Amino acid sequence: MDPALVGAIVGACVAGLLTPIGSIVVVTVQSRQAQQDRHRAAHLAAAAEVLNALQHLNRELINVARDPSPDKADASNEFWADLHQAATRWNAARYAAALYCSQRELDLLAELDTETDELLGKAMSKEWLSRDFRPHRQQLGALAASFLREARAASGQVALQLPSLWAWDTSPPPAYLPARSQTAAPTPKVRQDGDGR
């Protein structure tokens, strides 16, 4: 048999085998990339809903704090329906985010939830002026900023220098320190302008 003919046959057989294998490799790589892109998009959407739901809950906590009712625990108070809706949205957003988030993000969500519970207790304790309630919301803003930074990092976004979500907060607690492990709360520096939102 002619060696050139044998070489051509072997070459055709090898090429015939490599073409489907190469196609499978390309499809697998593209499929994995598409899956990662879908996961990243879902992660960012879940993180965005967490922050939106937290802002909604924060607004309702401010409303509870400012409410002049002498007995805020009375179920007939107008703010209860809105607070319940905001808390339900917040919980749903946390649960959805748990499907995509990192362990650090999950830990921050737990801290944020604990902080919102503590803020509700403070809001219920008396009638507050917005500017007087601000320092109590300082830790919430710092934790939310930590969550935002972690979500961005987990999805490959550029890092941000964002110590707090609240624009009025000029001295938030140190970044990434869990709220319960700080030895001393910093003296808050809070702007006193506007209606205190």
C-alpha positions in Angstrom: 0.0 0.0 0.0 1.2 3.5 -0.9 2.5 5.3 2.3 1.0 8.5 1.0 -2.4 6.9 0.7 -2.1 5.5 4.2 -1.1 8.9 5.6 -4.1 10.5 3.9 -6.5 7.9 5.3 -5.1 8.2 8.8 -5.2 12.0 8.5 -8.8 11.9 7.4 -9.7 9.5 10.3 -7.9 11.6 12.9 -9.5 14.8 11.5 -12.9 13.1 11.5 -12.4 12.2 15.2 -11.0 15.6 16.3 -13.6 17.7 14.6 -16.5 16.4 16.8 -14.3 16.4 19.9 -13.3 20.0 19.2 -16.9 20.9 18.7 -17.9 19.3 22.0 -15.1 21.2 23.8 -16.2 24.5 22.3 -19.9 23.9 23.1 -19.0 22.9 26.7 -16.8 26.0 27.2 -19.5 28.2 25.8 -22.2 26.5 27.8 -20.2 27.0 31.0 -19.6 30.6 30.2 -23.3 31.2 29.5 -24.2 29.5 32.8 -21.7 31.7 34.7 -23.1 34.8 33.0 -26.7 33.8 34.0 -25.6 33.1 37.6 -23.8 36.5 37.7 -26.9 38.3 36.4 -29.2 36.5 38.8 -26.8 37.3 41.7 -26.7 41.0 40.9 -30.5 41.1 40.5 -30.9 39.4 43.9 -28.5 41.7 45.5 -30.2 44.7 44.0 -33.6 43.5 45.3 -32.0 43.1 48.8 -30.8 46.7 48.8 -34.2 47.9 47.4 -36.1 45.9 50.0 -33.8 47.2 52.8 -34.4 50.8 51.7 -38.1 50.2 51.8 -37.9 48.7 55.3 -35.6 51.5 56.4 -38.2 54.1 55.3 -41.0 52.3 57.2 -38.8 52.1 60.3 -38.3 55.8 60.1 -42.1 56.2 59.8 -42.6 54.1 62.9 -40.0 56.1 64.8 -41.7 59.4 63.9 -45.2 58.2 64.7 -46.6 60.1 67.6 -48.9 57.4 68.9 -48.6 56.9 72.6 -49.0 53.1 72.2 -47.2 52.1 69.0 -47.8 48.4 69.7 -51.5 48.9 69.2 -52.5 46.9 66.1 -54.8 49.8 64.9 -51.8 52.1 64.2 -51.7 53.0 60.5 -48.0 52.1 60.0 -48.4 48.4 60.8 -49.7 47.4 57.3 -46.9 49.3 55.5 -44.3 47.9 57.9 -45.6 44.3 57.4 -45.4 44.7 53.7 -41.8 46.1 53.9 -40.7 43.3 56.2 -42.3 40.6 54.0 -40.4 42.0 51.0 -37.2 42.2 53.0 -37.5 38.6 54.0 -38.3 37.4 50.5 -35.3 39.3 49.1 -33.0 37.7 51.7 -34.2 34.2 50.9 -33.9 34.7 47.2 -30.3 36.2 47.6 -29.3 33.1 49.6 -29.6 31.1 46.4 -26.8 33.0 44.8 -24.7 34.8 47.5 -21.4 33.9 49.1 -21.1 32.9 52.7 -19.8 36.4 53.6 -22.9 38.0 52.0 -25.1 35.5 53.8 -23.5 36.5 57.1 -24.1 40.2 56.3 -27.7 39.5 55.5 -28.1 37.9 59.0 -26.5 40.9 60.6 -28.7 43.3 58.6 -31.8 41.4 59.7 -30.7 41.5 63.3 -30.0 45.2 63.0 -33.4 45.9 61.5 -35.0 44.1 64.4 -33.1 46.2 66.9 -34.0 49.4 65.0 -37.7 48.4 65.2 -37.4 48.1 69.0 -35.8 51.5 69.2 -38.4 53.0 66.8 -41.2 51.6 69.0 -39.7 53.0 72.2 -40.8 56.6 71.7 -41.6 59.3 69.2 -38.3 60.3 67.4 -37.3 63.3 65.3 -35.6 62.0 62.2 -32.3 63.6 63.0 -32.3 62.0 66.4 -33.1 58.6 65.0 -30.3 58.8 62.4 -27.4 57.7 64.7 -29.3 54.6 65.5 -29.5 53.8 61.7 -25.7 54.3 61.2 -24.8 50.7 61.6 -27.5 49.6 59.2 -26.0 51.9 56.5 -22.5 50.5 57.1 -23.7 46.9 57.0 -25.6 47.6 53.8 -22.5 49.1 52.2 -20.5 46.0 53.2 -23.2 43.8 51.6 -23.1 45.9 48.4 -19.2 45.7 48.3 -19.3 41.9 48.8 -22.0 41.5 46.1 -20.0 43.5 43.7 -16.8 41.6 44.5 -18.5 38.2 44.1 -19.8 39.2 40.7 -16.5 40.5 39.5 -17.3 44.2 39.6 -14.8 46.9 40.4 -14.3 47.6 44.1 -15.9 50.7 45.6 -14.9 52.9 48.5 -18.4 53.1 50.1 -18.4 53.2 53.9 -22.2 53.7 54.2 -25.2 53.7 52.0 -26.4 56.9 53.8 -25.0 60.1 52.3 -25.4 61.9 55.6 -23.2 59.4 57.5 -19.7 60.9 57.6 -18.2 58.6 60.2 -19.6 55.0 59.8 -18.1 52.1 61.7 -15.0 50.5 60.1 -15.7 48.6 56.9 -16.4 44.9 57.2 -16.4 44.7 61.0 -19.4 42.8 62.1 -21.7 45.0 64.2 -21.6 42.8 67.3 -17.7 42.6 67.4 -17.0 46.3 67.6 -15.6 47.3 71.0 -16.9 50.8 71.1 -19.3 52.6 68.8 -17.8 55.7 67.2 -19.2 59.0 68.0 -21.6 59.7 65.1 -21.1 62.8 63.0 -24.5 63.4 61.5 -25.6 66.3 59.4 -28.5 68.1 60.8 -30.0 69.5 57.7 -33.4 68.9 56.1 -36.1 66.8 57.6 -33.6 64.2 58.7 -34.2 61.5 56.1 
